[in-house]
Amino acid sequence: MPVDPAFARFDMARLYDAFNHHGEDGDFYENFIKTPCRVLDIGCGTGSVTLRLANRGHTVTGVDPAHGMLQVARAKDRESKVEWVQAPAAEFTLPDRFDLAIMTGHVFQVFLDDAETLAALRNIHRHMVPGGRLILESRNPQDKASQDWTREKTREQQVIDGIGTVDVYYQIKDVEGEHVTFDAVFTIEATSETLVSESRLRFAPVETIRGLLSAAGFGEVELLGWWDGTPYSATSPEIIAIARA
């Protein structure tokens, strides 16, 4: 499957961290397991959560198909604490087996149909020790958060070292069933350059997520609705699934 320009291109990937912050979600992943273990971060992006886990003493492998994002991640990993692997979630092959696998930043939503999702989940399952756990997150479609993805409601500006002032907004282009297509539009003030990346995400219902995890070989599944541990409900903003291999 193709990788969005915002992630594949370094000139856009280097803007990611200024506009995407791992607060409560980052704390959740960082504190999920106290004892050092082997962690697999699928769709690791620029490595913000990946490096937090490595700094806590875990042995971490980050996998991502996007060259631009991994360029940013490797530059931040000055002590080479993480093994970085460029590969799609359904295709990587590693000799290690992992105690914990994570899919942060709603990366689960980039898989647009059951076949894509199952291929990724089955490959992750193959790389886990018996009893290991996978954590994934997906926006709850019943919360309808994407309705607020308009220029007026999402516009944000940041000053980035070496680049200057950058403006970004998100704009919905199409909604079709479970799928939402939108543009991320970046404008670099110093050069008046505008960079546009189109993305498409799937907002799968909780029943579908449960079924896909089961079909991929995962057993017990715990569902949370927010990063403070609140159980999932129909009104939860998130579907956070913790599944046991």
Secondary structure as GFF3:
##gff-version 3
##sequence-region A 1 245
A	DSSP	alpha_helix	5	8	.	.	.	ID=ss1
A	DSSP	alpha_helix	10	13	.	.	.	ID=ss2
A	DSSP	alpha_helix	16	19	.	.	.	ID=ss3
A	DSSP	alpha_helix	24	31	.	.	.	ID=ss4
A	DSSP	beta_strand	38	42	.	.	.	ID=ss5
A	DSSP	alpha_helix	48	55	.	.	.	ID=ss6
A	DSSP	beta_strand	59	64	.	.	.	ID=ss7
A	DSSP	alpha_helix	67	76	.	.	.	ID=ss8
A	DSSP	beta_strand	82	86	.	.	.	ID=ss9
A	DSSP	beta_strand	98	103	.	.	.	ID=ss10
A	DSSP	three_ten_helix	107	110	.	.	.	ID=ss11
A	DSSP	alpha_helix	114	126	.	.	.	ID=ss12
A	DSSP	beta_strand	128	139	.	.	.	ID=ss13
A	DSSP	three_ten_helix	141	143	.	.	.	ID=ss14
A	DSSP	three_ten_helix	145	148	.	.	.	ID=ss15
A	DSSP	alpha_helix	151	154	.	.	.	ID=ss16
A	DSSP	beta_strand	156	160	.	.	.	ID=ss17
A	DSSP	beta_strand	164	176	.	.	.	ID=ss18
A	DSSP	beta_strand	179	188	.	.	.	ID=ss19
A	DSSP	beta_strand	193	202	.	.	.	ID=ss20
A	DSSP	alpha_helix	206	215	.	.	.	ID=ss21
A	DSSP	beta_strand	221	224	.	.	.	ID=ss22
A	DSSP	beta_strand	238	244	.	.	.	ID=ss23
###
